[in-house]
Amino acid sequence: MFLAKALLSGASGGGQGESLVRGLGGLLTGGGHGGNLGGLVGGLVNLISEAAAQYNPEPPPPPHDMEVSATELRNILNKVLSRHQDLKTDGFSLDTCRSMVAVMDTDTNGKLGFEEFKYLWNNIKKWQCAYKRCDTNQSGILERAQLPAALRAAGFQLNEQLFQVIVRRYASEDGSMDFNSFISCLVRLDSMFRTFKSLDRNGNGQIKMNIEDWLQLTMYS
């Protein structure tokens, strides 16, 4: 993509861009190299390097153009999952993605903004590494005995009582957890920790809220 943009923009501007286009045309027709494969490859590499040096990537669009709905998030995540056959999962459901959007949606507009999505995406990549690292038998799922290490690797130090709650909520009957359940669990955990810290203004480990704030916090999640 960057090569095509560089060549097209360069061709319209003349000068060096025109020489790139002419040079590429000459390589494709074998001109100047007598059909020599080594010369063809070497010349093409030089052209690509030159084009890359000229190309300045466009800045990303503003946040309001990068909002992601729950349906779009599901499509993105499941498309990525389809490329990882080593992860045993049925894919992310729409309800799961709605929950992810809700706990990450700081302005409660029903979508993830650019920064919110970037934060979620970076976390998913990090948690995927933890999941694979703790799946020591490469079964594609985390067994119950592997879950504590996986949660610690993901950055969460939990007591036994909370761990049992997580197993009952997100694991299957035998205590194992597939990838989408693991990610769903960590998205909620991360959000709960961040929300508590933002409300703990005195830093004493305690928060105070009224019934309206409590209902809004717990219902939209």
BATIDREN-297545 format. One record per residue: residue number from 1; residue in three letters; x, y, z of N, C-alpha, C in turn. Coordinates in steps of 0.1 Angstrom, whole numbers. Layout:
BEGIN
 num residuo  n_xx  n_yy  n_zz ca_xx ca_yy ca_zz  c_xx  c_yy  c_zz
 NUM     ala     X     Y     Z     X     Y     Z     X     Y     Z
...
END
This chain:
BEGIN
 num residuo  n_xx  n_yy  n_zz ca_xx ca_yy ca_zz  c_xx  c_yy  c_zz
   1     met     8   -12     0     0     0     0     9    13     0
   2     phe    19    13     9    27    25     9    35    26    -4
   3     leu    39    15   -10    46    16   -23    37    22   -34
   4     ala    25    17   -34    16    21   -44    13    36   -43
   5     lys    11    41   -30     9    55   -28    21    63   -32
   6     ala    33    58   -28    45    66   -32    47    67   -46
   7     leu    44    56   -54    46    56   -68    36    65   -75
   8     leu    23    64   -70    13    72   -77    15    87   -74
   9     ser    18    90   -61    20   104   -58    32   110   -65
  10     gly    42   101   -65    55   106   -72    53   108   -87
  11     ala    45    99   -93    43   100  -107    36   113  -111
  12     ser    26   117  -102    19   129  -105    27   141  -103
  13     gly    38   140   -95    46   151   -91    58   152  -100
  14     gly    61   142  -109    72   143  -118    85   140  -110
  15     gly    97   142  -117   110   141  -111   113   127  -107
  16     gln   116   125   -94   120   112   -89   109   102   -90
  17     gly    97   106   -88    86    97   -89    85    91  -103
  18     glu    87    99  -113    87    94  -127    98    84  -129
  19     ser   109    87  -124   121    77  -126   118    64  -119
  20     leu   110    65  -108   106    52  -101    97    44  -110
  21     val    87    51  -115    77    44  -124    84    38  -136
  22     arg    93    46  -142   100    41  -154   109    30  -151
  23     gly   116    31  -139   125    20  -135   117     7  -132
  24     leu   106     8  -126    98    -3  -123    93   -10  -136
  25     gly    89    -1  -145    85    -7  -158    96   -14  -165
  26     gly   108    -8  -164   119   -15  -170   122   -28  -164
  27     leu   121   -29  -151   124   -41  -144   114   -52  -148
  28     leu   101   -48  -149    91   -58  -152    92   -63  -166
  29     thr    97   -55  -175    99   -59  -189   113   -65  -191
  30     gly   122   -65  -181   135   -71  -183   145   -61  -189
  31     gly   141   -49  -192   150   -40  -199   162   -36  -190
  32     gly   174   -35  -196   185   -31  -189   192   -42  -182
  33     his   186   -54  -180   192   -64  -172   193   -77  -180
  34     gly   188   -77  -193   188   -89  -201   181  -101  -195
  35     gly   171   -98  -187   163  -109  -181   170  -115  -169
  36     asn   181  -109  -164   189  -115  -153   180  -114  -140
  37     leu   178  -125  -134   169  -125  -122   175  -118  -110
  38     gly   188  -119  -108   195  -112   -97   194   -97   -99
  39     gly   196   -92  -111   194   -78  -114   180   -73  -111
  40     leu   170   -81  -115   156   -78  -114   153   -76   -99
  41     val   157   -86   -91   153   -86   -77   161   -74   -70
  42     gly   174   -73   -73   181   -62   -67   176   -48   -70
  43     gly   172   -47   -83   167   -34   -87   153   -31   -81
  44     leu   145   -41   -79   132   -40   -73   133   -36   -59
  45     val   142   -42   -52   144   -39   -37   149   -25   -36
  46     asn   158   -20   -45   162    -6   -44   150     3   -47
  47     leu   142     0   -56   130     9   -59   121     9   -47
  48     ile   118    -2   -41   109    -3   -29   115     6   -18
  49     ser   128     4   -15   135    12    -5   134    27    -8
  50     glu   136    31   -20   135    45   -24   121    50   -22
  51     ala   111    42   -26    97    46   -25    94    48   -10
  52     ala    98    38    -2    95    39    13   101    51    19
  53     ala   113    55    15   120    67    20   112    79    17
  54     gln   105    79     5    97    91     1    84    92     8
  55     tyr    78    81    12    65    81    17    63    85    31
  56     asn    55    95    34    52    99    47    38    95    50
  57     pro    36    86    60    22    81    63    13    92    68
  58     glu     0    91    64    -9   101    68   -12    99    83
  59     pro   -15   109    90   -19   108   104   -32   101   105
  60     pro   -34    94   117   -47    86   119   -59    96   119
  61     pro   -71    91   115   -82   100   116   -85   104   130
  62     pro   -93   115   132   -96   119   146  -105   109   153
  63     pro  -105   109   166  -112    99   174  -127    97   169
  64     his  -134   107   166  -148   105   163  -150    97   150
  65     asp  -140    96   142  -141    87   130  -137    73   133
  66     met  -133    70   145  -127    57   148  -136    50   159
  67     glu  -148    53   160  -157    47   170  -161    33   166
  68     val  -161    24   176  -163    10   173  -175     5   181
  69     ser  -186     0   174  -198    -5   181  -195   -19   185
  70     ala  -205   -25   193  -203   -38   198  -203   -48   186
  71     thr  -211   -46   176  -212   -54   164  -198   -54   157
  72     glu  -193   -42   155  -180   -40   148  -169   -47   156
  73     leu  -170   -45   169  -159   -52   178  -160   -67   177
  74     arg  -172   -72   176  -173   -87   175  -167   -91   161
  75     asn  -170   -84   151  -165   -88   138  -149   -87   137
  76     ile  -144   -77   144  -129   -75   144  -123   -86   152
  77     leu  -128   -89   164  -122   -99   172  -123  -113   166
  78     asn  -135  -116   160  -137  -130   155  -129  -132   142
  79     lys  -126  -121   135  -118  -122   123  -103  -125   127
  80     val   -99  -119   138   -85  -121   143   -85  -136   148
  81     leu   -95  -140   156   -95  -154   161   -95  -164   150
  82     ser  -101  -161   139  -101  -171   128   -87  -174   123
  83     arg   -77  -166   125   -64  -168   121   -55  -175   131
  84     his   -61  -178   143   -54  -185   154   -61  -198   157
  85     gln   -59  -208   149   -66  -221   151   -61  -227   164
  86     asp   -50  -223   170   -45  -229   182   -53  -224   194
  87     leu   -62  -214   193   -70  -210   204   -84  -216   203
  88     lys   -87  -225   212  -100  -232   212  -111  -222   217
  89     thr  -119  -218   208  -130  -209   212  -141  -209   201
  90     asp  -153  -206   206  -164  -205   197  -166  -191   191
  91     gly  -157  -182   195  -157  -168   191  -165  -160   201
  92     phe  -164  -147   199  -170  -137   208  -185  -135   204
  93     ser  -194  -136   213  -208  -134   210  -210  -119   211
  94     leu  -222  -115   205  -226  -101   205  -228   -96   219
  95     asp  -234  -104   228  -236  -100   242  -223   -98   249
  96     thr  -213  -106   247  -200  -104   253  -193   -91   248
  97     cys  -195   -88   235  -189   -76   230  -196   -64   235
  98     arg  -209   -65   237  -217   -54   243  -212   -51   257
  99     ser  -209   -62   265  -204   -60   278  -190   -54   278
 100     met  -181   -58   268  -168   -52   267  -169   -37   264
 101     val  -178   -33   255  -180   -19   252  -185   -12   264
 102     ala  -194   -17   271  -200   -10   282  -190    -7   293
 103     val  -181   -17   297  -172   -15   307  -160    -6   303
 104     met  -158    -4   290  -147     4   285  -152    18   281
 105     asp  -165    20   279  -171    32   274  -172    43   284
 106     thr  -162    51   285  -162    61   296  -172    72   294
 107     asp  -176    75   281  -185    86   279  -199    81   277
 108     thr  -201    68   278  -215    61   278  -222    65   265
 109     asn  -216    65   254  -223    67   241  -225    54   233
 110     gly  -222    43   239  -225    30   233  -215    25   223
 111     lys  -203    32   222  -193    28   213  -179    31   220
 112     leu  -169    24   214  -155    27   219  -149    37   210
 113     gly  -144    48   217  -136    58   209  -122    52   205
 114     phe  -115    61   198  -102    56   194   -93    52   205
 115     glu   -91    60   215   -82    57   226   -87    45   234
 116     glu  -101    44   236  -106    33   243  -104    20   236
 117     phe  -106    20   223  -103     8   215   -88     4   215
 118     lys   -80    14   214   -65    12   214   -61     5   227
 119     tyr   -67    10   238   -63     5   251   -68   -10   252
 120     leu   -80   -13   247   -85   -26   247   -77   -35   239
 121     trp   -74   -31   227   -66   -39   217   -52   -42   223
 122     asn   -46   -33   229   -32   -35   234   -33   -46   246
 123     asn   -44   -44   254   -46   -54   265   -48   -68   260
 124     ile   -57   -69   249   -60   -82   244   -47   -89   238
 125     lys   -39   -81   232   -26   -87   227   -17   -92   238
 126     lys   -17   -84   249    -9   -88   261   -14  -100   268
 127     trp   -28  -100   269   -34  -112   276   -34  -124   267
 128     gln   -34  -123   254   -32  -134   245   -19  -141   248
 129     cys    -8  -133   250     5  -139   253     5  -146   266
 130     ala    -2  -141   276    -3  -147   289   -10  -161   288
 131     tyr   -21  -160   280   -29  -172   278   -21  -183   271
 132     lys   -14  -180   261    -6  -190   254     6  -195   262
 133     arg    12  -186   270    23  -190   278    19  -200   289
 134     cys     7  -198   294     2  -207   305    -5  -219   300
 135     asp    -8  -220   288   -14  -232   282    -2  -241   278
 136     thr     4  -247   289    16  -255   287    15  -267   279
 137     asn     3  -273   280     1  -286   272    -5  -283   258
 138     gln    -6  -270   254   -10  -265   241   -23  -272   237
 139     ser   -32  -272   246   -46  -277   243   -55  -267   237
 140     gly   -51  -254   238   -60  -243   233   -69  -238   243
 141     ile   -70  -244   255   -78  -239   266   -69  -239   279
 142     leu   -74  -231   289   -67  -231   301   -74  -241   311
 143     glu   -67  -250   316   -73  -259   327   -73  -251   340
 144     arg   -81  -257   349   -83  -250   362   -70  -247   369
 145     ala   -61  -257   369   -48  -256   376   -39  -245   369
 146     gln   -42  -242   357   -34  -232   349   -39  -218   351
 147     leu   -51  -216   356   -58  -203   357   -51  -193   366
 148     pro   -47  -197   378   -40  -187   387   -28  -181   381
 149     ala   -19  -190   375    -7  -185   368   -11  -176   357
 150     ala   -21  -179   349   -25  -171   338   -30  -157   342
 151     leu   -38  -157   353   -43  -144   358   -31  -135   363
 152     arg   -21  -142   370   -10  -134   375    -2  -129   363
 153     ala     0  -137   353     8  -133   341     1  -121   334
 154     ala   -12  -121   335   -20  -110   329   -20   -97   338
 155     gly   -14   -98   350   -12   -87   358   -22   -85   370
 156     phe   -29   -96   373   -39   -96   384   -35  -105   395
 157     gln   -34  -100   407   -31  -107   419   -44  -108   427
 158     leu   -50  -120   427   -63  -122   433   -63  -132   445
 159     asn   -71  -129   455   -72  -139   466   -80  -151   462
 160     glu   -80  -161   470   -87  -174   467  -102  -172   465
 161     gln  -108  -164   474  -122  -162   473  -126  -156   460
 162     leu  -119  -146   455  -123  -139   443  -120  -149   431
 163     phe  -109  -156   432  -106  -166   422  -117  -176   420
 164     gln  -123  -181   431  -134  -190   431  -147  -184   424
 165     val  -149  -171   427  -160  -164   420  -158  -163   405
 166     ile  -146  -160   401  -143  -160   387  -145  -173   380
 167     val  -140  -184   386  -142  -197   381  -157  -200   379
 168     arg  -165  -197   389  -179  -200   388  -186  -192   377
 169     arg  -181  -180   375  -187  -171   365  -182  -173   351
 170     tyr  -170  -176   349  -164  -176   335  -159  -189   331
 171     ala  -157  -199   340  -151  -212   335  -163  -221   332
 172     ser  -159  -232   325  -169  -243   323  -170  -252   335
 173     glu  -179  -262   334  -181  -270   346  -169  -277   352
 174     asp  -160  -280   343  -148  -287   348  -137  -277   352
 175     gly  -140  -264   352  -131  -254   357  -121  -248   346
 176     ser  -122  -253   334  -114  -248   323  -120  -236   317
 177     met  -112  -228   310  -116  -215   304  -111  -214   290
 178     asp  -119  -211   281  -115  -208   267  -110  -194   265
 179     phe  -106  -191   253   -99  -178   252  -109  -166   253
 180     asn  -121  -167   247  -130  -156   248  -135  -154   262
 181     ser  -137  -164   270  -141  -163   284  -130  -156   292
 182     phe  -117  -160   289  -106  -155   296  -105  -140   293
 183     ile  -106  -136   280  -105  -121   277  -117  -114   283
 184     ser  -129  -119   283  -141  -113   288  -139  -110   303
 185     cys  -133  -120   310  -131  -119   324  -121  -108   327
 186     leu  -110  -107   320   -99   -98   322  -104   -83   319
 187     val  -112   -82   308  -117   -69   305  -125   -63   316
 188     arg  -133   -72   322  -142   -67   334  -133   -65   346
 189     leu  -124   -73   349  -115   -71   360  -107   -58   359
 190     asp  -101   -56   347   -94   -44   345  -102   -32   347
 191     ser  -114   -32   342  -124   -21   343  -127   -18   357
 192     met  -130   -29   365  -134   -27   379  -122   -21   387
 193     phe  -110   -26   385   -99   -20   392   -97    -5   388
 194     arg   -98    -2   376   -96    12   371  -107    21   377
 195     thr  -119    16   377  -131    24   382  -129    27   397
 196     phe  -125    16   404  -123    18   419  -113    28   422
 197     lys  -101    27   414   -90    37   417   -95    51   413
 198     ser  -103    53   403  -107    66   400  -117    72   410
 199     leu  -124    63   417  -133    68   428  -127    69   441
 200     asp  -115    62   443  -108    63   456   -99    75   456
 201     arg  -105    86   457   -98    99   456   -88   101   467
 202     asn   -90    96   479   -81    97   490   -70    87   490
 203     gly   -72    77   482   -61    66   481   -61    58   493
 204     asn   -72    57   500   -72    49   513   -79    35   511
 205     gly   -82    31   498   -88    18   496  -103    18   499
 206     gln  -109    29   500  -124    30   503  -130    40   493
 207     ile  -143    37   489  -150    46   481  -164    48   487
 208     lys  -170    59   483  -184    62   487  -192    66   475
 209     met  -204    61   474  -212    65   462  -227    63   466
 210     asn  -235    71   459  -250    70   462  -256    59   453
 211     ile  -269    57   455  -276    46   448  -276    48   433
 212     glu  -277    61   429  -278    64   415  -265    60   408
 213     asp  -254    64   414  -241    61   408  -238    46   408
 214     trp  -243    39   419  -241    25   420  -249    18   409
 215     leu  -261    22   407  -269    15   396  -264    18   382
 216     gln  -259    30   380  -253    33   367  -241    25   364
 217     leu  -233    23   375  -220    16   374  -222     1   371
 218     thr  -232    -5   378  -234   -19   377  -244   -23   366
 219     met  -253   -15   362  -262   -19   351  -256   -17   338
 220     tyr  -248    -7   335  -242    -5   322  -228   -12   323
 221     ser  -228   -25   322  -215   -32   323  -217   -46   317
END
